């Protein structure tokens, strides 16, 4: 599998995920637990890697993040 980067990062939503998570007063562990309740199997270290841009984010993960963090996909993707 080829590894893709966009401006040196594996995702474009990481910084916004971190910002929204902090606004919701969630720890990375709490966010991982909420994602698991939504059916996304993920651990705290994966949330950390998303936030620093070293992990890809699947579309179903993005949808769950939006639901939990009360933001739109456009917000997480930096389009609004």
C-alpha positions as CSV (number, residue, x, y, z in Angstrom):
1,X,0.0,0.0,0.0
2,X,1.3,3.4,-0.9
3,X,1.5,5.9,1.9
4,X,0.1,9.3,1.0
5,X,0.9,12.7,2.6
6,X,-0.8,16.0,2.2
7,X,1.6,18.9,3.0
8,X,3.5,16.5,5.3
9,X,0.4,15.2,7.1
10,X,-1.7,12.1,6.7
11,X,-4.9,14.0,7.4
12,X,-6.2,17.6,7.2
13,X,-8.6,17.4,10.2
14,X,-6.2,16.7,13.1
15,X,-5.8,20.2,14.4
16,X,-9.5,20.8,14.2
17,X,-10.3,17.5,16.0
18,X,-8.0,18.6,18.8
19,X,-9.6,22.1,19.0
20,X,-13.1,20.7,19.0
21,X,-12.2,18.0,21.5
22,X,-10.9,20.6,23.9
23,X,-14.0,22.8,23.5
24,X,-16.0,19.8,24.5
25,X,-13.7,19.3,27.5
26,X,-12.9,15.8,26.5
27,X,-9.6,14.0,27.0
28,X,-8.2,11.9,24.2
29,X,-9.2,8.8,26.3
30,X,-12.8,10.0,26.6
31,X,-13.0,10.8,22.9
32,X,-11.7,7.3,22.1
33,X,-14.3,5.8,24.4
34,X,-17.1,7.8,22.8
35,X,-15.9,6.7,19.3
36,X,-15.9,3.1,20.5
37,X,-19.5,3.5,21.6
38,X,-20.2,4.7,18.0
39,X,-18.7,1.5,16.6
40,X,-15.3,3.0,15.7
41,X,-12.6,0.8,17.3
42,X,-9.8,3.2,18.2
43,X,-7.5,3.7,21.2
44,X,-6.2,6.9,22.8
45,X,-2.9,6.7,21.0
46,X,-4.7,6.7,17.7
47,X,-6.6,9.8,18.7
48,X,-3.3,11.4,19.5
49,X,-1.8,10.4,16.1
50,X,-4.9,11.8,14.3
51,X,-4.4,15.1,16.1
52,X,-0.7,15.4,15.2
53,X,-1.4,14.2,11.6
54,X,0.5,10.9,11.6
55,X,-2.7,8.7,11.1
56,X,-5.2,8.6,8.3
57,X,-8.9,9.3,9.1
58,X,-11.4,7.1,7.4
59,X,-14.7,8.6,6.3
60,X,-16.7,6.7,8.9
61,X,-14.3,7.9,11.5
62,X,-14.8,11.5,10.4
63,X,-18.6,11.1,10.5
64,X,-18.4,9.7,14.1
65,X,-16.0,12.5,15.1
66,X,-18.5,15.1,13.8
67,X,-21.3,13.6,15.7
68,X,-19.4,13.4,19.0
69,X,-17.7,16.8,18.7
70,X,-20.9,18.5,17.5
71,X,-19.2,19.9,14.4
72,X,-19.7,19.6,10.6
73,X,-17.4,17.7,8.2
74,X,-16.7,21.0,6.6
75,X,-15.4,22.4,9.9
76,X,-13.1,19.4,10.5
77,X,-11.9,19.6,6.9
78,X,-11.1,23.3,7.2
79,X,-13.7,24.3,4.7
80,X,-15.6,26.6,7.0
